[in-house]
Amino acid sequence: MDLSLKEDLLKLLKEKEAIKIGDFTLSSGKKSNFYVDCRKVTLHPQGARLIAKLILEKIKGLRVDAIGGLTLGADPITASVVALSDLPGFIVRKKAKEHGTKQRIEGNLKAGWNVVIVEDVATTGASALEAVEAAEAAGAAVIKVISVVDREEGAAEALKKYDFDPIFKKSELLPLLA
């Protein structure tokens, strides 16, 4: 992995004050004194490019047909990778639409495709697993799961079957706050 890209992303996380200490309730319902507001970086032009380049490095050499994940955290990551590559993307809705085509997955995903699931922050792995289950139900094979940050609270164990490969782990980010 290009360490300069990772170092630049780390600097941007700090510069944008995306890593916070305080009293937070996570999407998993757990309480935490540590929070990563990844959208401050995934929705920043430099951050989007850095994350996309790092993800493309992580999947180099793999046969990947598409990339996507659960809305909302995965949306800007997916779009960034799509913009910097030849990979099509898809978005998994939290529930199927009740109108129109009533789809749960939007974008480009076909049965038989090898796909990578992305997300911003992984805690228990539940969001990524929800995206994995939807992609597999559509007939795709999930070959890798990549998050920007692994909070090291169970996601790695929950996602081990899918080659979970975070860009950062919580233990790498905490020293930034010292």
Secondary structure, 3 states (H helix, E strand, C coil): CCHHHHHHHHHHHHHCCCEEEEEEECCCCCEEEEEECCHHHHCCHHHHHHHHHHHHHHHCCCCCCEEEEECCCCHHHHHHHHHCCCCCEEEECCCCCCCCCCCCEEECCCCCCEEEEEEEEECCCHHHHHHHHHHHHCCCEEEEEEEEEECCCCHHHHCHHHCECCCEEHHHHHHHHC
